[in-house]
Every structure is written in structure tokens, then in C-alpha cells.
Amino acid sequence: MDQQSVKLEVFGYIEAFYNTERTHSALGYKTPKQIEEILLEKERLAV
């Protein structure tokens, strides 16, 4: 595996899992996906 392939694999992991699935203390220990769903539901109810 060359360096470019490794960079793409790491980027894919970070974008697909690490940034979306792990909990964040700044988000009240929710995942970014959970926060997005909450905000979308609030927006939907406001319409």
C-alpha cells in the first residue's frame, strides 16, 4: 500500500466513523449524527 492509499484510508475512517459515530463531550456526549437528527426534527416541527 502506498502513502496516498494510506492517506485515503485514514481520511475515510475519520470522516465515516470517527467524526460521526464517536461521542463528543462538547455535544453532551452525543454523536454528531444524533445532534443532526435532533436539529432536523426541531426544524421539521417548527414548519
C-alpha positions in Angstrom: 0.0 0.0 0.0 1.5 3.4 -1.0 1.4 6.6 1.0 -1.5 8.1 -1.0 -3.7 4.9 -0.4 -3.0 5.1 3.3 -3.9 8.8 3.4 -7.2 8.0 1.7 -8.0 5.1 4.1 -7.3 7.2 7.2 -9.4 10.1 5.8 -12.2 7.7 5.0 -12.1 6.3 8.6 -12.1 9.8 10.1 -14.9 11.0 8.0 -17.1 7.9 8.0 -16.7 6.8 11.6 -14.6 8.9 14.0 -16.3 12.2 13.3 -19.8 10.9 13.0 -20.1 7.9 15.4 -18.0 8.8 18.4 -19.5 10.8 21.3 -18.3 14.3 21.9 -18.3 15.9 25.3 -19.0 19.3 23.7 -22.2 17.8 22.4 -23.4 16.4 25.7 -21.9 13.0 24.9 -24.0 12.6 21.8 -22.7 11.7 18.4 -22.8 14.3 15.6 -25.4 12.2 13.9 -27.6 12.4 17.0 -27.3 16.1 17.2 -28.1 16.5 13.5 -31.2 14.3 13.9 -32.3 16.4 16.9 -31.8 19.7 15.0 -33.6 18.3 11.9 -36.5 17.2 14.0 -36.7 20.6 15.6 -36.6 22.3 12.2 -39.3 20.0 10.9 -41.6 20.7 13.9 -41.1 24.5 13.5 -42.5 24.5 10.0 
